[in-house]
Amino acid sequence: MSEKLKVGILGGTGMVGQRFISLLENHPWFEVTTIAASPRSAGQRYEDAVGGRWKMDTPMPAAVKDIIVKNVNEVEEVAKEVDFVFSAVDMSKDEIKAIEEAYAKTETPVVSNNSAHRWTPDVPMVVPEINPQHMEVIEFQKKRLGTTRGFVAVKPNCSIQSYAPVLTAWKEFEPYEVVVTTYQAISGAGKTFKDWPEMEHNIIPFISGEEEKSEKEPLRIWGKIEDGVIVPADDVKITSQCIRVPVLNGHTAAVFVKFKKQPTKQQLIDAINNFSGVPQELQLPSAPKQFIRYMEEDNRPQVALDVDYENGMGINVGRLREDSIYDWKFVGLSHNTVRGAAGGAVLCAELLKAQGYITKK
Ligand SMILES: NC(=O)c1ccc[n+]([C@@H]2O[C@H](COP(=O)([O-])OP(=O)(O)OC[C@H]3O[C@@H](n4cnc5c(N)ncnc54)[C@H](OP(=O)(O)O)[C@@H]3O)[C@@H](O)[C@H]2O)c1
């Protein structure tokens, strides 16, 4: 019998679900044994259920083609087959909250890509290099749910990954005011140019809910556990504009920052290049060797050249220069469906396994 943990993918036929399936092909710790989606797909072979909707650059892994897709709503049926699940279903927020807790209550840990539980006070929202200690809130959540091994953990929104890690690397200089404009890829809406031809040669200055997430989620990641809940930090103010641009993969962020302690340019660059965390220390399978890199060239980072840095798990930074109103400005770039979605969640699950929260049932 395989020693790998058995994983189910909720929403496995969708874009993020497909990314999970691609990233987990040949994963050393996890094996996809179960895939669930809407009742429309349930009962079909995975390959047939996806049909012409396969959106990855790499072929569909042979090992999943014949898996019979289950109905996400048949919780016991799915839960009994797996050690834990990744969640990437697209339903209403309330439905997602309820279904993820229902899985947790079957003693099945849920690592979610969805936003539904990001503000549930005892649910950790984690970037493993930044706040791995927030997983400790799981013990309080389990008490609330009445479980021994079931819980929900989430990763934050894709938009923040191009700047929140950078600001974290600069914590010693006390950034306190941040203005960010994000230029976000269409895959962040689950789309390709085939399904969204109106995005060719176009810019849309609105992404529903994204500005609030971009401003608030970093504060929760920098927060502390107090009395069994995560209390967000309140010493940084972020304001944002989020814009959809005609790019397939890769969210760019143009950022202005004020610091309480004035750094030199070299100090900022060194802090970026030297920043690492628990995933690097533990050499987790999906951890980038270098989490953030600084690029000296004036025309980098570029989506076309740099989005796949560290297999899409690294953050690219460039164009760091002094500003006439703020202190410093820079441009960041990250892969929205890898670091920003499925890859970030896989790294969370690896951290949870290393910390002993996810085990064989
Ligand atoms: N795309 C990104 O980069 C990104 C980033 C961060 C967060 N997210 C979030 O991740 C989630 C998935 O996004 P996506 O882009 O992968 O969406 P998607 O391509 O539309 O896929 C949605 C998945 O949910 C399933 N589903 C839809 N309605 C359902 C229902 N009523 N009951 C059960 N399952 C249902 C679909 O199954 P069928 O195939 O059977 O319809 C499919 O597997 C969304 O909540 C999205 O907001 C996406």
The ligand as an SDF file (V2000), in Angstrom:
LIG
                    3D

 48 52  0  0  0  0  0  0  0  0999 V2000
   -8.4910   31.0830  -10.7600 N   0  0  0  0  0  0  0  0  0  0  0  0
   -7.6970   31.5960   -9.8060 C   0  0  0  0  0  0  0  0  0  0  0  0
   -6.5420   31.9740  -10.0200 O   0  0  0  0  0  0  0  0  0  0  0  0
   -8.2130   31.7120   -8.3900 C   0  0  0  0  0  0  0  0  0  0  0  0
   -7.3770   32.2830   -7.4360 C   0  0  0  0  0  0  0  0  0  0  0  0
   -7.8080   32.3580   -6.1200 C   0  0  0  0  0  0  0  0  0  0  0  0
   -9.0540   31.8820   -5.7820 C   0  0  0  0  0  0  0  0  0  0  0  0
   -9.8740   31.3400   -6.7220 N   0  0  0  0  0  0  0  0  0  0  0  0
  -11.1600   30.7790   -6.2570 C   0  0  0  0  0  0  0  0  0  0  0  0
  -11.0990   29.3550   -6.3700 O   0  0  0  0  0  0  0  0  0  0  0  0
  -12.3770   28.8160   -6.6710 C   0  0  0  0  0  0  0  0  0  0  0  0
  -12.2920   28.0150   -7.9540 C   0  0  0  0  0  0  0  0  0  0  0  0
  -11.9020   28.8690   -8.9990 O   0  0  0  0  0  0  0  0  0  0  0  0
  -11.7280   28.3470  -10.4980 P   0  0  0  0  0  0  0  0  0  0  0  0
  -11.1550   29.4740  -11.2480 O   0  0  0  0  0  0  0  0  0  0  0  0
  -10.9930   27.0330  -10.5000 O   0  0  0  0  0  0  0  0  0  0  0  0
  -13.2790   28.0950  -10.9170 O   0  0  0  0  0  0  0  0  0  0  0  0
  -13.8540   27.1680  -12.0640 P   0  0  0  0  0  0  0  0  0  0  0  0
  -12.8420   26.9080  -13.1170 O   0  0  0  0  0  0  0  0  0  0  0  0
  -15.1600   27.7500  -12.4630 O   0  0  0  0  0  0  0  0  0  0  0  0
  -14.1510   25.7580  -11.3090 O   0  0  0  0  0  0  0  0  0  0  0  0
  -15.1310   25.6290  -10.3410 C   0  0  0  0  0  0  0  0  0  0  0  0
  -15.1980   24.2130   -9.7570 C   0  0  0  0  0  0  0  0  0  0  0  0
  -16.2620   24.1890   -8.8040 O   0  0  0  0  0  0  0  0  0  0  0  0
  -17.2240   23.2100   -9.1880 C   0  0  0  0  0  0  0  0  0  0  0  0
  -18.5750   23.7010   -8.8950 N   0  0  0  0  0  0  0  0  0  0  0  0
  -19.2060   24.7540   -9.4770 C   0  0  0  0  0  0  0  0  0  0  0  0
  -20.4560   24.8620   -8.9710 N   0  0  0  0  0  0  0  0  0  0  0  0
  -20.5990   23.8640   -8.0610 C   0  0  0  0  0  0  0  0  0  0  0  0
  -21.6750   23.4320   -7.2230 C   0  0  0  0  0  0  0  0  0  0  0  0
  -22.8280   24.0680   -7.2010 N   0  0  0  0  0  0  0  0  0  0  0  0
  -21.4550   22.3700   -6.4210 N   0  0  0  0  0  0  0  0  0  0  0  0
  -20.2880   21.7180   -6.4150 C   0  0  0  0  0  0  0  0  0  0  0  0
  -19.2380   22.0660   -7.1940 N   0  0  0  0  0  0  0  0  0  0  0  0
  -19.3980   23.1270   -8.0160 C   0  0  0  0  0  0  0  0  0  0  0  0
  -17.0250   23.0110  -10.6790 C   0  0  0  0  0  0  0  0  0  0  0  0
  -17.5130   21.7340  -11.0550 O   0  0  0  0  0  0  0  0  0  0  0  0
  -18.0790   21.4510  -12.5660 P   0  0  0  0  0  0  0  0  0  0  0  0
  -16.8980   21.3530  -13.4640 O   0  0  0  0  0  0  0  0  0  0  0  0
  -18.7750   20.1480  -12.3910 O   0  0  0  0  0  0  0  0  0  0  0  0
  -18.9880   22.5790  -12.9050 O   0  0  0  0  0  0  0  0  0  0  0  0
  -15.5060   23.1350  -10.7850 C   0  0  0  0  0  0  0  0  0  0  0  0
  -14.8990   21.9280  -10.3880 O   0  0  0  0  0  0  0  0  0  0  0  0
  -13.3220   30.0200   -6.7720 C   0  0  0  0  0  0  0  0  0  0  0  0
  -13.9920   30.1660   -5.5410 O   0  0  0  0  0  0  0  0  0  0  0  0
  -12.3870   31.1890   -7.0560 C   0  0  0  0  0  0  0  0  0  0  0  0
  -12.9320   32.3980   -6.5820 O   0  0  0  0  0  0  0  0  0  0  0  0
   -9.4790   31.2360   -8.0240 C   0  0  0  0  0  0  0  0  0  0  0  0
  1  2  1  0
  2  3  2  0
  2  4  1  0
  4  5  1  0
  4 48  2  0
  5  6  2  0
  6  7  1  0
  7  8  2  0
  8  9  1  0
  8 48  1  0
  9 10  1  0
  9 46  1  0
 10 11  1  0
 11 12  1  0
 11 44  1  0
 12 13  1  0
 13 14  1  0
 14 15  2  0
 14 16  1  0
 14 17  1  0
 17 18  1  0
 18 19  2  0
 18 20  1  0
 18 21  1  0
 21 22  1  0
 22 23  1  0
 23 24  1  0
 23 42  1  0
 24 25  1  0
 25 26  1  0
 25 36  1  0
 26 27  1  0
 26 35  1  0
 27 28  2  0
 28 29  1  0
 29 30  1  0
 29 35  2  0
 30 31  1  0
 30 32  2  0
 32 33  1  0
 33 34  2  0
 34 35  1  0
 36 37  1  0
 36 42  1  0
 37 38  1  0
 38 39  2  0
 38 40  1  0
 38 41  1  0
 42 43  1  0
 44 45  1  0
 44 46  1  0
 46 47  1  0
M  CHG  2   8   1  16  -1
M  END
$$$$
